[in-house]
Every structure is written in structure tokens, then in C-alpha cells.
């Protein structure tokens, strides 16, 4: 029997290549008056859209925190630091450079660069105030790195040239406390390796800002300026900064570096990555993963419940239609497919609207940053967002599959309606 023979005159036209069950599913979703979509369907679409939008934003913020904090921590230092075992940044253990060790580390696949550095902890002061800080000496070739991106005022100091300069790059936090601007002179005091206090003066050439105010105690200068403070031998260094071509293999490459270092040199060097150097920060990030899972689970349950309720209302509103279809010979399986088509269509519309809303809000935050944070509590001064395409695709597919699967109850109710009772239903 042709299903289009059962339609009322205002239901539209069934094309020859249209699936009759899809055609009927469209007609079932209209309001009882025949004008537009039913209120239950609109509520279901809005519910799914809100749930999907919130889940996308939650994933983007959690991923943004992990990505941005990892990027900024590795930018201020490196993915992996190679130094003598037990050496600390404020009191480093100096050692001599070994060309063969550097070549062996750089030859490991996945390692982008290996650069030496010299560091020393001391006090920086101006006429207004003083502050403890870590002065790190570096070689040339860092103009395209993290600090070039984070430069807020002035310019990067000239390092690694034939003529040693006394230029220094300081953080915005230090500059605000000491009331410094590019071009100002500052005095530094260090406790040298021989136990004597060393004073030096530098010219502030630039100020950087990472948004991680609590961790901005680092200043950069020419490596030769710090070498005489870090050790009695001007050729000694404090360690190597190892940068990787990605964060995903950091544990594997740390282990490979330690295996390589065990066979090179005197065996005193040890590699530690930023996760090992900052365990408190990364433990804090892992707690956010739990929060994200809870939010996503709650929003999924709410969306599924509202979808099931809406479809159940549609079934009850169309009891007479269901009874008529079954009287004219429509099987229970075909009737179940009709309502599953309707559920999938509602879910798909809600998911598409949720994607549009969630991605739009993420874009606004990414480019205009209206939501700010207290860096003392969250490490960053703005809410970071990082939308990973496969996260969104996986979320959409799982949402669609879950919604269609949970429709089993209202669909079974529809197929269980008795025609003789349904036709008397008012």
C-alpha cells in the first residue's frame, strides 16, 4: 500500500524517489494544527544545541589550558632540560661543553634543537624596588622563538655577536614592580661561585609578557654575561635546552635522551622534561580533565532526557496518526524507523546549531579575549581556547549515536499503540 495515499491534503507532495517513511516522519513532526514544527521538537532542538555548545566550549577550554600552559612553560625554558643530576636553576652545577654529546642528542629523531644556556639566581633592583630573579644567558639564533612572540615593548637584546652587550630582557611583572621601561638601567647582585657578591649593570632593551605573572621571574641576556657568575671557568655552562618537534612524544624522547647520555660523557648529565620539572602545575591540569568529564556527562544526560521527552510528546500528540498508519497496514518495524528518522533529524539539527554556537563563542574568546582570569589562581590572565577538529567531530558522532540509541523507549511506545484504541484517542 502506498503511504502517500494516507496523507491529508496539506501535508505536501511525495516525490517518486522519496522514501515513504522519511516523508511520513517529516509530517509527524509538525504541530497538531499543521502549521510549522511542534513545540516539543523546537524544545528538543534547543536542548541538544545547548548541550553540544556547552560540551564544545568545555573541551576547548580544557584543551586550551593544557596546550597554552605547556606551550608557555616550554617557551620560557624548553621541552626538556639536560643538566647535572641534582642541579637546580637558582644554584646550577656548572660543567664543560662536550661537542660529541651535543651531536648525539641532536641526532635523535624528534629533537628540533639543542642549545646551551647559563643561569644564575640573584637580585635585580632599581631606584624604586628590588626583586629576586633568574638570569639566563643564551646564544644567538632565538629571534624567532617564544620570547619574540611574547615581546610587548622594546626589542630583543642582542646576544651571540662578536661584541658582547649588556642588554637584558625582563618580564612585565618585574618591569611593573621596579617601574622600568625600555632604555632604563638596572643593577643586579649575584653570589658568584667563589662566594663573593658580584654586581653588574644592564640596559633594559625589551619587556615580555606571557600572562603567567606568577612565573615571570626570568630575564635573558648574553650567555657570556652570566658565564663568569655561574662558574670559575668562562667556558662552562649550566645545561642544555632541548626543543622537540611536538609535545606528544615528550616522555619517550626524555627516556631516549637519558639512554644516550648514559653512553656519552661522564654519565653525570640527566634529562628532565617540563612535566617532571613542574609536577604541581600538570597535576592541577589533570584535575581539570575530571571536571570536564563531569560537565560533559551532565550536559549529555540533560540533552538525552529532553530529547526522549520531546519524542514521547510527539508520539502522544500523534496517537491517532499512528493508529491510522497501523490500521492501513504499516508494520511495527516501519513505524519504529519513522520515529528514529525523526529523532535523528532533530538531533542533527540540534548538533549543527550547537556547533555553530559553540564554535562562534570560542572564536570570540580566542580573538577578542573578553573573559579574563586572575593569573595568581589560574596561571593565565585570559581564558584560553583550543578547538581540536577531531574532538568536535567525535563529540558530534557520539552525541548523534547516543541520542538515537536512547530513543528506544519512546519508539517502542509508538509501535505498541493499539489501532482500535488509538482511533478513539482525542
LOSE-205406 format. One line per 8 residues: their letters; for each residue x, y, z of N, C-alpha, C, CB. Coordinates in steps of 0.1 Angstrom, whole numbers. Glycine has a CB too. Layout:
<pts>
A) X,Y,Z,X,Y,Z,X,Y,Z,X,Y,Z ~ ...
</pts>
This chain:
<pts>
XXXXXXXX) 9,-12,0,0,0,0,9,12,0,-10,0,12 ~ 6,23,-8,14,35,-9,10,44,3,11,42,-22 ~ 21,48,10,18,56,22,13,70,19,31,58,30 ~ 17,75,7,12,89,3,-3,90,2,18,94,-9 ~ -10,78,1,-24,78,0,-31,82,13,-30,65,-5 ~ -23,81,24,-28,83,37,-26,98,42,-22,74,47 ~ -20,106,34,-17,119,39,-29,128,37,-5,125,31 ~ -30,138,46,-40,148,45,-36,158,34,-42,156,58
XXXXXXXX) -45,166,28,-42,174,17,-32,184,19,-55,181,13 ~ -29,189,32,-19,199,34,-6,194,37,-24,208,46 ~ -3,181,36,9,175,40,20,177,30,7,161,44 ~ 19,182,19,29,183,9,28,172,-2,43,183,15 ~ 38,170,-9,38,161,-20,49,151,-19,38,168,-34 ~ 46,138,-21,56,128,-21,62,126,-34,50,114,-15 ~ 75,128,-36,82,126,-49,84,111,-51,95,134,-49 ~ 86,108,-64,87,94,-67,99,87,-61,88,92,-82
XXXXXXXX) 110,95,-59,122,89,-54,124,91,-39,134,95,-61 ~ 113,96,-32,114,98,-18,110,86,-10,106,110,-14 ~ 118,83,1,114,72,10,101,75,17,126,69,20 ~ 91,67,16,78,70,22,79,72,37,68,59,19 ~ 88,64,43,90,65,58,96,79,62,99,54,63 ~ 105,84,54,111,97,56,100,108,54,123,100,47 ~ 92,106,44,81,115,41,72,116,53,74,111,29 ~ 68,104,59,59,104,70,65,110,82,54,90,73
XXXXXXXX) 78,107,84,85,112,96,85,128,96,99,107,97 ~ 86,134,84,85,148,84,71,153,87,89,153,69 ~ 61,147,83,48,151,86,44,149,101,38,143,77 ~ 50,139,107,47,136,121,52,147,130,52,123,125 ~ 63,154,126,69,164,135,62,177,135,83,166,131 ~ 52,179,125,45,192,125,36,193,137,38,193,112 ~ 32,205,140,23,208,151,9,202,148,22,223,154 ~ 1,199,158,-12,194,155,-20,202,146,-19,192,168
XXXXXXXX) -18,215,146,-26,224,137,-21,224,123,-25,238,142 ~ -9,217,120,-4,216,107,5,228,103,-15,215,97 ~ 7,237,113,15,249,110,29,249,117,7,262,114 ~ 39,246,109,53,246,114,55,234,123,55,259,122 ~ 67,234,129,71,223,137,65,224,151,87,223,138 ~ 64,213,158,57,213,171,66,219,181,54,198,175 ~ 60,224,192,68,230,203,77,220,209,59,235,214 ~ 73,207,210,82,197,216,95,195,208,74,183,217
XXXXXXXX) 93,196,194,105,194,186,114,206,188,101,192,171 ~ 109,218,188,117,230,190,125,230,203,109,243,189 ~ 118,225,214,125,224,227,136,214,226,114,220,238 ~ 134,203,219,144,193,218,156,198,210,138,180,211 ~ 154,205,199,165,211,192,173,220,200,159,218,179 ~ 166,229,207,173,239,216,181,232,227,163,249,222 ~ 175,221,232,182,214,243,194,207,238,172,203,249 ~ 194,201,227,205,194,221,216,205,217,202,186,208
XXXXXXXX) 211,216,211,221,226,207,228,232,219,214,238,200 ~ 221,235,230,228,240,242,238,230,248,217,244,253 ~ 233,217,248,242,207,254,255,205,245,235,194,254 ~ 254,205,232,265,203,224,274,216,224,261,201,209 ~ 268,228,225,276,240,226,284,240,239,267,252,225 ~ 278,237,250,285,237,263,296,226,263,275,234,274 ~ 294,215,257,304,204,256,316,209,248,298,191,251 ~ 313,215,236,324,220,228,332,231,235,318,226,215
XXXXXXXX) 325,240,242,333,250,249,341,244,260,323,261,255 ~ 335,235,267,342,228,278,355,221,273,334,218,285 ~ 354,214,262,366,207,257,376,217,252,361,198,245 ~ 371,228,246,380,238,240,388,245,252,373,248,232 ~ 381,248,263,388,255,274,398,245,281,378,260,284 ~ 394,233,283,403,224,290,415,221,281,396,210,293 ~ 413,219,268,424,217,259,433,229,258,419,213,245 ~ 426,241,258,433,253,257,442,255,269,424,265,257
XXXXXXXX) 438,252,281,446,253,293,458,244,292,438,249,306 ~ 456,232,288,468,222,287,477,227,276,462,208,284 ~ 472,231,265,481,234,253,488,247,256,472,236,241 ~ 481,257,261,487,270,263,497,270,275,477,281,266 ~ 494,264,286,504,263,297,516,255,293,497,257,309 ~ 514,244,286,525,236,281,534,245,272,521,223,275 ~ 528,252,263,535,260,253,543,271,259,525,266,243 ~ 537,277,269,544,289,276,555,284,285,534,297,283
XXXXXXXX) 552,273,292,563,267,300,575,263,292,558,256,309 ~ 572,256,281,583,252,272,590,263,265,578,241,262 ~ 582,274,262,587,286,256,597,293,265,576,295,251 ~ 593,294,278,602,301,287,615,293,290,594,305,300 ~ 614,280,289,625,272,291,628,263,279,624,263,304 ~ 623,251,280,624,241,269,615,230,272,639,237,266 ~ 613,221,262,605,209,265,613,200,274,603,201,252 ~ 626,199,273,635,191,281,647,199,285,639,177,274
XXXXXXXX) 651,197,297,664,204,302,674,193,306,661,213,314 ~ 686,194,300,697,185,304,707,192,312,703,179,291 ~ 709,187,324,718,193,334,724,182,343,710,204,343 ~ 734,186,351,739,176,360,729,171,370,751,182,368 ~ 729,159,374,719,153,383,719,161,396,722,138,386 ~ 708,165,401,706,173,413,708,188,412,716,168,423 ~ 711,193,399,713,207,397,700,214,398,721,209,384 ~ 700,226,404,688,234,404,690,247,397,684,237,419
XXXXXXXX) 679,253,392,681,266,384,687,277,391,667,270,379 ~ 684,279,404,689,290,412,703,288,416,680,293,423 ~ 707,275,417,721,272,421,726,261,412,722,268,436 ~ 729,264,399,732,254,390,747,248,392,731,259,375 ~ 749,236,388,762,230,388,768,232,375,761,215,392 ~ 779,240,374,785,242,360,793,230,356,794,254,361 ~ 793,228,342,801,217,336,806,222,322,793,204,335 ~ 816,215,317,821,219,304,813,213,293,835,214,303
XXXXXXXX) 813,221,282,806,216,270,813,205,263,804,228,260 ~ 805,196,257,811,184,250,804,183,236,809,171,258 ~ 812,186,226,806,186,212,800,173,208,817,190,202 ~ 807,162,212,801,148,209,788,145,215,812,137,212 ~ 786,150,228,774,148,235,763,156,228,775,152,250 ~ 766,168,224,756,177,218,752,171,204,762,191,215 ~ 761,166,197,758,159,184,749,147,186,771,156,176 ~ 752,139,196,745,127,199,730,130,202,751,118,210
XXXXXXXX) 728,140,210,715,144,214,707,150,202,715,155,225 ~ 714,158,194,707,164,182,704,154,172,716,175,176 ~ 710,143,172,708,132,162,696,124,164,720,123,160 ~ 690,125,176,678,117,180,666,122,172,675,118,195 ~ 659,114,164,647,118,157,636,124,166,641,106,149 ~ 631,135,162,621,142,171,626,154,178,615,132,180 ~ 640,155,179,646,166,186,648,177,176,659,162,193 ~ 643,189,178,644,200,169,657,208,171,632,209,171
XXXXXXXX) 661,211,183,673,218,186,679,215,200,671,233,185 ~ 692,217,201,699,215,214,707,228,216,707,202,215 ~ 704,236,226,711,248,228,716,249,243,702,260,225 ~ 729,253,244,734,255,258,729,268,264,749,255,258 ~ 729,268,278,725,280,285,733,281,298,710,281,288 ~ 734,293,303,740,295,316,730,303,325,754,303,315 ~ 727,299,337,718,306,345,724,309,359,705,297,347 ~ 718,319,365,723,323,379,711,330,386,736,332,378
XXXXXXXX) 709,327,398,699,334,406,704,345,414,692,324,416 ~ 697,356,414,702,368,421,691,378,424,713,375,412 ~ 695,391,425,685,401,428,687,412,418,687,407,443 ~ 676,417,413,676,428,404,669,440,411,669,425,390 ~ 675,452,409,669,463,416,670,476,408,676,465,430 ~ 661,485,411,661,499,406,660,508,417,649,501,396 ~ 658,521,414,657,531,425,644,529,433,658,545,419 ~ 634,522,427,621,521,433,620,508,442,611,521,423
XXXXXXXX) 626,497,438,623,484,445,634,474,440,609,479,442 ~ 633,462,446,641,451,442,633,438,442,654,450,452 ~ 639,428,435,632,416,433,642,405,430,621,417,422 ~ 639,393,436,647,381,432,643,377,418,645,370,442 ~ 653,372,410,650,368,396,661,357,392,651,380,387 ~ 658,351,381,667,342,375,672,347,361,660,328,372 ~ 685,350,361,691,355,348,697,343,340,702,365,352 ~ 692,342,328,696,331,319,704,337,307,684,323,314
XXXXXXXX) 716,332,305,724,336,294,722,326,282,738,337,298 ~ 720,332,270,717,323,259,726,328,247,702,324,254 ~ 727,319,237,734,322,225,725,329,215,741,310,219 ~ 730,332,203,722,339,193,713,328,186,731,345,183 ~ 704,334,177,696,325,170,682,322,176,702,312,167 ~ 678,330,185,665,328,192,655,339,188,667,328,207 ~ 657,347,177,649,358,174,635,353,170,655,365,162 ~ 633,341,165,620,336,161,614,327,171,622,329,147
XXXXXXXX) 618,328,183,613,318,193,601,325,201,624,314,203 ~ 598,319,212,587,322,221,588,337,225,586,313,233 ~ 600,341,229,601,355,235,599,366,225,615,357,241 ~ 602,363,212,599,372,201,584,374,200,605,368,188 ~ 576,363,202,562,364,201,556,371,213,556,350,200 ~ 562,369,225,556,375,237,562,389,240,560,366,249 ~ 570,394,231,575,408,234,564,418,233,586,411,223 ~ 563,426,244,552,436,245,558,450,243,545,435,258
XXXXXXXX) 570,453,247,576,466,245,591,465,242,573,475,257 ~ 596,474,235,610,474,232,614,464,221,618,472,245 ~ 626,459,223,631,449,213,640,438,221,640,456,203 ~ 642,427,214,650,417,220,665,421,222,649,404,211 ~ 671,417,232,686,420,234,694,414,223,690,417,248 ~ 705,420,220,715,415,210,724,405,218,723,426,203 ~ 724,392,214,732,382,220,739,374,210,723,373,229 ~ 751,369,214,758,360,205,767,367,194,749,351,198
XXXXXXXX) 767,380,194,775,387,184,790,387,188,770,401,182 ~ 798,393,180,812,394,183,815,403,194,820,399,170 ~ 806,414,195,808,424,206,797,420,217,806,438,201 ~ 802,417,228,793,414,240,786,427,244,801,408,252 ~ 773,425,246,764,437,250,760,434,264,753,439,241 ~ 755,445,271,749,444,284,734,446,284,756,454,294 ~ 728,441,273,714,442,272,707,431,280,710,442,257 ~ 694,434,284,687,424,292,672,425,288,689,427,307
XXXXXXXX) 665,414,288,651,413,285,644,409,298,647,403,274 ~ 635,417,303,628,414,316,613,412,314,631,425,326 ~ 606,406,324,592,404,322,584,416,326,588,392,331 ~ 571,416,322,563,427,325,560,428,341,549,426,318 ~ 560,417,347,558,417,362,570,424,369,557,402,367 ~ 582,421,364,594,427,370,594,442,367,607,420,365 ~ 591,445,354,591,459,350,581,468,358,588,460,335 ~ 569,462,360,559,470,368,563,472,382,545,462,367
XXXXXXXX) 569,461,388,573,462,402,585,472,404,578,449,408 ~ 594,472,395,606,481,396,604,494,388,618,474,390 ~ 592,496,382,589,508,374,599,510,363,587,520,383 ~ 602,500,355,612,501,345,605,502,331,621,490,345 ~ 612,508,321,608,509,307,620,506,299,602,523,304 ~ 618,502,286,630,500,277,639,512,277,625,497,263 ~ 652,510,278,662,520,279,667,523,293,656,533,273 ~ 660,519,303,664,521,317,676,512,320,653,519,326
XXXXXXXX) 683,516,330,694,509,336,690,502,349,707,517,338 ~ 695,490,351,692,483,363,705,477,369,681,472,361 ~ 705,475,382,716,469,388,713,455,393,721,477,400 ~ 722,445,392,720,431,396,730,427,406,719,422,384 ~ 727,419,415,736,413,425,735,398,425,733,419,439 ~ 747,391,424,747,377,424,757,372,434,750,371,410 ~ 755,360,439,765,353,447,773,344,438,759,345,459 ~ 785,348,435,793,340,425,798,327,430,806,349,421
XXXXXXXX) 804,319,421,808,305,425,819,306,436,813,298,413 ~ 827,316,436,838,317,446,833,323,459,849,325,441 ~ 820,326,461,814,331,473,813,346,474,822,326,484 ~ 819,353,465,819,367,465,806,373,458,831,373,458 ~ 801,384,463,790,391,457,795,398,444,783,401,466 ~ 787,396,433,791,403,421,779,412,417,793,392,409 ~ 783,425,414,774,435,410,776,438,395,775,448,418 ~ 765,440,388,766,444,374,755,452,370,767,431,365
XXXXXXXX) 756,460,359,746,469,355,742,465,340,750,483,355 ~ 729,465,337,724,461,324,715,472,319,717,448,325 ~ 713,472,306,703,481,300,691,473,295,709,489,288 ~ 679,477,300,667,471,296,663,474,282,655,474,306 ~ 664,464,273,660,467,259,646,463,255,670,459,250 ~ 640,453,263,627,449,260,620,443,272,627,439,249 ~ 607,442,271,598,437,281,589,427,275,590,448,289 ~ 588,415,281,579,404,276,568,402,285,587,391,273
XXXXXXXX) 557,397,280,545,393,289,539,380,284,535,405,288 ~ 539,370,292,534,357,289,520,355,294,543,346,294 ~ 515,364,303,502,362,310,503,353,322,492,356,301 ~ 515,347,324,517,338,336,525,346,346,525,325,332 ~ 519,356,352,526,365,361,533,359,372,516,375,366 ~ 528,348,378,534,341,389,548,335,385,525,331,395 ~ 550,332,373,562,325,368,571,334,361,558,313,360 ~ 568,347,360,577,356,352,588,362,361,568,368,346
XXXXXXXX) 597,354,365,609,359,373,621,357,364,610,352,386 ~ 620,354,351,631,351,343,635,363,334,627,339,333 ~ 648,365,333,654,376,325,664,369,315,660,387,333 ~ 666,375,303,675,370,294,686,380,290,668,366,281 ~ 698,375,288,709,383,284,719,374,276,716,390,296 ~ 730,380,272,741,373,265,747,363,274,752,382,260 ~ 750,351,269,755,340,278,768,343,284,756,327,269 ~ 776,351,277,789,355,283,788,364,295,797,362,272
XXXXXXXX) 777,371,297,775,379,309,773,371,321,763,388,307 ~ 767,359,319,764,351,331,774,340,333,750,344,329 ~ 782,337,323,792,326,325,802,329,336,800,325,312 ~ 806,341,338,816,344,349,810,343,363,823,357,347 ~ 796,343,363,790,342,376,787,328,379,776,350,376 ~ 783,320,369,779,306,371,791,297,375,772,301,359 ~ 803,300,370,814,291,373,827,298,371,813,279,364 ~ 838,293,377,851,299,376,856,299,362,861,293,385
XXXXXXXX) 852,289,354,857,287,340,847,294,331,858,272,336 ~ 851,304,323,842,311,314,836,302,303,850,322,307 ~ 842,290,301,836,281,291,826,272,296,847,274,284 ~ 823,272,309,813,263,314,799,268,312,816,261,329 ~ 789,258,313,775,261,311,767,255,322,770,256,297 ~ 754,258,323,745,252,333,737,241,328,736,263,338 ~ 736,240,315,728,229,309,724,231,295,715,227,317 ~ 716,222,289,712,223,275,696,224,275,716,211,267
XXXXXXXX) 691,232,267,677,233,264,674,225,252,672,248,263 ~ 665,215,253,662,206,242,648,209,238,664,191,246 ~ 646,213,225,632,216,220,629,205,210,632,229,213 ~ 616,201,211,611,189,203,602,195,192,603,180,212 ~ 599,186,183,590,190,172,575,188,175,593,182,159 ~ 573,184,187,559,182,192,559,178,207,551,172,184 ~ 547,180,213,547,177,228,543,162,230,537,186,234 ~ 537,156,220,531,142,222,541,132,226,524,138,210
XXXXXXXX) 554,133,222,564,122,225,573,126,235,571,119,212 ~ 570,135,244,579,141,253,585,131,263,573,152,261 ~ 576,121,268,581,111,277,591,101,270,569,104,283 ~ 587,98,258,595,88,250,609,94,247,588,84,237 ~ 609,107,243,622,113,240,630,117,252,619,126,232 ~ 624,119,263,631,121,276,639,108,279,622,125,287 ~ 632,97,278,638,84,281,650,81,271,628,73,280 ~ 648,84,258,658,82,248,670,91,251,653,84,234
XXXXXXXX) 668,103,255,679,112,258,687,107,270,673,126,262 ~ 680,102,280,687,96,292,696,84,288,678,93,303 ~ 690,76,279,698,64,274,710,69,266,689,56,265 ~ 709,79,258,720,85,251,730,91,260,715,95,241 ~ 726,98,270,735,105,279,743,95,288,727,114,289 ~ 736,83,290,743,73,298,756,67,291,734,61,301 ~ 755,68,277,767,63,269,776,74,265,762,56,257 ~ 773,87,268,781,98,264,787,105,276,773,108,255
XXXXXXXX) 798,111,275,803,120,285,807,111,298,794,130,289 ~ 806,118,309,809,111,322,798,106,329,817,121,331 ~ 786,106,323,774,100,329,767,108,340,778,87,335 ~ 771,121,342,765,129,352,753,137,348,776,139,358 ~ 751,138,334,740,146,329,727,138,329,743,151,315 ~ 716,145,332,703,139,333,693,148,326,700,136,348 ~ 684,141,319,673,149,312,660,148,320,671,143,298 ~ 654,160,321,641,161,328,632,170,319,642,167,342
XXXXXXXX) 619,165,317,610,173,309,602,183,317,601,164,301 ~ 594,191,311,587,202,318,576,196,327,580,211,309 ~ 571,184,324,561,178,333,568,174,346,555,165,326 ~ 580,169,345,588,165,357,592,177,365,599,156,354 ~ 595,188,358,600,200,365,589,208,371,608,209,355 ~ 577,206,366,565,214,371,554,204,375,560,224,361 ~ 556,195,384,546,185,387,533,190,392,551,174,397 ~ 534,201,401,522,207,406,512,213,396,525,218,416
XXXXXXXX) 518,219,386,510,226,375,503,215,367,519,234,366 ~ 510,204,363,504,194,355,494,185,362,515,186,348 ~ 496,184,375,486,177,384,473,185,384,492,174,398 ~ 475,198,385,464,207,385,456,207,372,468,222,388 ~ 463,205,361,457,204,348,449,191,347,467,205,336 ~ 455,180,353,448,167,352,435,168,360,457,156,357 ~ 434,176,371,421,177,378,411,183,369,423,185,391 ~ 415,192,360,405,198,351,399,188,342,412,210,343
XXXXXXXX) 407,178,338,401,167,330,389,161,336,412,157,326 ~ 390,159,350,379,153,357,367,162,357,383,150,372 ~ 369,175,359,358,185,358,352,185,345,364,199,362 ~ 360,184,334,354,184,321,346,172,318,365,185,310 ~ 350,160,323,342,148,322,329,149,329,350,136,327 ~ 329,155,340,316,157,348,307,166,340,319,162,362 ~ 312,177,336,303,187,328,297,180,316,311,200,325 ~ 306,173,308,301,167,296,291,156,299,313,161,288
XXXXXXXX) 293,148,309,283,138,313,270,144,317,289,129,325 ~ 270,155,325,258,161,329,250,167,317,260,172,339 ~ 257,174,308,250,180,297,245,169,288,260,189,289 ~ 252,158,286,247,147,278,235,141,283,258,137,276 ~ 234,139,296,222,133,303,210,143,301,225,130,317 ~ 213,156,303,202,165,301,196,165,287,206,180,305 ~ 206,166,277,201,166,263,194,153,260,214,167,254 ~ 199,142,264,192,129,261,178,128,268,200,117,266
XXXXXXXX) 177,133,280,164,133,287,154,142,280,166,137,301 ~ 158,154,276,149,163,269,145,157,255,156,176,267 ~ 155,151,248,151,145,235,141,134,237,164,140,228 ~ 143,125,246,134,114,249,120,119,252,139,105,259 ~ 120,130,261,107,136,265,100,142,253,109,146,276 ~ 108,149,245,102,156,233,96,145,223,112,164,226 ~ 103,135,221,98,125,211,86,117,217,109,115,208 ~ 86,115,230,74,109,237,62,118,235,77,106,251
XXXXXXXX) 64,131,236,53,140,235,48,140,220,57,155,238 ~ 57,139,211,53,138,197,45,125,194,66,138,187 ~ 50,114,200,42,102,199,28,103,204,49,90,206 ~ 27,109,216,14,111,222,5,120,214,15,116,237 ~ 11,131,208,3,140,200,-2,133,187,12,152,197 ~ 6,123,183,2,117,170,-3,103,172,15,116,161 ~ -10,101,183,-15,87,186,-25,83,175,-22,87,200 ~ -34,92,171,-44,89,161,-37,86,148,-55,100,159
XXXXXXXX) -27,94,144,-20,91,132,-13,78,132,-9,102,130 ~ -7,74,144,0,61,145,-11,50,143,7,60,158 ~ -22,52,150,-33,42,149,-37,40,134,-44,45,157 ~ -39,51,127,-43,51,113,-33,44,104,-46,65,108 ~ -20,47,106,-10,40,99,-10,25,101,4,46,102 ~ -11,21,113,-11,7,116,-24,0,111,-10,4,131 ~ -35,7,111,-47,1,105,-46,-1,90,-59,11,108 ~ -39,8,83,-37,7,69,-26,-2,65,-34,21,63
XXXXXXXX) -20,-9,75,-10,-20,72,4,-17,75,-12,-23,59 ~ 8,-5,81,22,-2,83,27,-11,95,23,13,87 ~ 38,-17,93,44,-27,103,50,-19,114,54,-36,96 ~ 52,-26,125,58,-20,137,73,-16,134,58,-30,149 ~ 80,-24,126,94,-21,122,94,-8,114,100,-32,114 ~ 85,-6,104,85,6,96,81,18,105,75,4,85 ~ 72,16,114,68,27,123,79,31,132,55,23,131 ~ 87,21,137,98,25,145,109,32,137,105,12,151
XXXXXXXX) 111,29,125,120,36,116,116,50,114,122,29,103 ~ 103,52,113,98,66,111,102,75,123,82,66,110 ~ 100,70,135,103,78,146,118,79,148,97,72,159 ~ 126,69,145,140,70,145,146,80,135,147,56,143 ~ 140,81,123,143,91,114,141,105,119,135,89,100 ~ 129,106,126,126,119,132,135,123,143,111,119,137 ~ 139,113,151,148,116,162,162,120,157,150,103,171 ~ 167,113,146,179,116,140,179,130,134,183,106,130
XXXXXXXX) 168,133,128,167,147,122,167,158,132,154,148,113 ~ 160,156,143,160,165,154,174,167,160,150,161,165 ~ 180,155,163,194,155,169,204,162,159,198,141,172 ~ 203,159,146,212,165,137,211,180,136,210,159,123 ~ 198,185,136,196,200,136,202,206,149,181,203,135 ~ 199,199,160,204,205,173,219,205,174,199,197,185 ~ 226,194,168,240,193,168,246,204,159,245,179,163 ~ 240,206,148,245,217,139,244,231,145,238,216,125
XXXXXXXX) 233,234,151,231,246,158,241,247,170,217,248,163 ~ 243,236,177,252,236,188,266,239,184,251,223,196 ~ 270,233,172,284,235,167,285,250,163,286,226,154 ~ 275,255,157,276,269,153,278,279,165,264,274,144 ~ 270,276,175,270,285,187,283,283,195,258,282,196 ~ 287,270,197,299,267,204,312,273,198,301,253,207 ~ 313,270,185,325,275,177,325,290,176,325,269,163 ~ 314,296,175,313,311,174,318,317,188,299,316,171
XXXXXXXX) 313,312,199,318,317,212,332,314,214,309,310,223 ~ 338,303,210,352,300,211,360,310,203,355,286,207 ~ 355,313,191,362,323,182,362,337,188,356,323,168 ~ 351,341,194,351,354,201,361,355,212,337,357,206 ~ 362,344,220,371,344,231,386,343,226,369,332,241 ~ 388,336,216,402,334,211,407,348,205,402,324,200 ~ 399,355,198,404,367,191,402,380,199,397,368,178 ~ 392,380,207,389,393,215,391,392,230,375,397,212
XXXXXXXX) 392,379,235,395,377,249,387,385,259,410,379,251 ~ 373,384,258,365,392,268,365,386,282,351,392,263 ~ 368,373,283,368,367,296,382,366,302,363,352,296 ~ 385,373,313,398,374,319,399,365,331,401,389,322 ~ 411,362,336,413,354,347,423,361,356,418,340,343 ~ 423,356,369,433,361,379,445,351,377,428,361,393 ~ 456,356,372,468,347,370,473,341,382,479,355,362 ~ 471,347,394,475,341,406,469,328,409,473,351,418
XXXXXXXX) 456,326,405,449,314,407,449,304,395,436,317,411 ~ 450,310,383,448,302,371,460,302,362,436,307,363 ~ 471,308,366,484,309,359,483,318,346,488,295,355 ~ 471,318,340,469,326,328,460,338,331,464,318,316 ~ 462,349,323,455,361,325,442,361,317,463,373,322 ~ 440,352,307,428,351,300,424,337,298,429,358,286 ~ 411,334,295,406,321,293,411,316,280,390,320,294 ~ 419,305,279,424,300,267,414,290,260,438,293,268
XXXXXXXX) 414,290,247,405,281,240,413,275,229,392,288,234 ~ 412,262,227,419,255,216,409,244,211,432,248,221 ~ 403,247,199,394,238,193,401,228,184,383,246,184 ~ 400,216,188,407,205,180,396,199,171,413,194,190 ~ 398,199,158,387,194,149,382,180,152,392,195,135 ~ 391,171,155,387,157,157,379,156,170,398,148,157 ~ 382,165,180,374,165,192,359,168,189,379,175,202 ~ 357,178,180,343,182,177,336,172,169,344,196,169
XXXXXXXX) 344,166,159,337,155,151,334,143,159,347,151,140 ~ 343,139,168,340,128,177,328,131,186,352,124,185 ~ 328,143,192,317,147,200,303,146,193,319,161,206 ~ 303,151,180,291,151,172,286,137,170,293,159,159 ~ 295,128,165,292,115,162,286,107,175,303,107,156 ~ 293,109,186,289,102,198,276,108,203,300,104,209 ~ 273,121,202,261,127,206,249,121,197,261,142,205 ~ 251,121,184,241,116,175,238,101,178,245,118,160
XXXXXXXX) 249,93,180,246,79,182,239,77,195,260,71,182 ~ 243,84,206,237,83,219,222,87,219,244,91,229 ~ 219,98,212,205,102,211,196,92,204,205,116,204 ~ 201,87,192,193,78,185,191,65,193,200,74,171 ~ 202,61,200,201,49,208,191,50,220,215,45,214 ~ 191,62,226,182,64,238,168,65,234,187,75,246 ~ 165,67,221,151,68,216,144,55,216,151,74,202 ~ 150,44,220,144,31,220,131,31,228,153,20,226
XXXXXXXX) 130,37,239,118,37,248,106,44,241,121,43,261 ~ 107,56,237,96,62,230,92,56,217,98,77,228 ~ 102,50,210,99,43,198,91,31,200,112,40,190 ~ 95,23,211,87,11,214,73,15,219,95,4,225 ~ 71,26,225,58,30,229,49,33,217,59,43,238 ~ 56,39,207,48,42,195,44,29,188,57,50,185 ~ 53,19,187,50,7,180,40,-2,188,62,-1,177 ~ 39,1,201,30,-7,209,16,-1,210,35,-8,223
XXXXXXXX) 13,10,203,-1,15,203,-10,6,196,0,30,197 ~ -22,4,202,-32,-5,195,-41,4,186,-41,-12,206 ~ -43,0,174,-50,8,164,-65,11,169,-51,1,151 ~ -71,1,175,-85,3,179,-87,13,190,-92,-10,183 ~ -76,14,199,-77,24,209,-72,38,204,-68,20,221 ~ -62,37,195,-57,50,190,-67,58,182,-45,47,182 ~ -76,51,175,-86,58,167,-97,64,175,-92,49,156 ~ -98,60,187,-108,67,196,-101,78,205,-114,56,206
XX) -88,79,203,-80,89,211,-83,103,206,-65,86,210 ~ -85,112,216,-88,126,212,-78,134,219,-103,130,217
</pts>
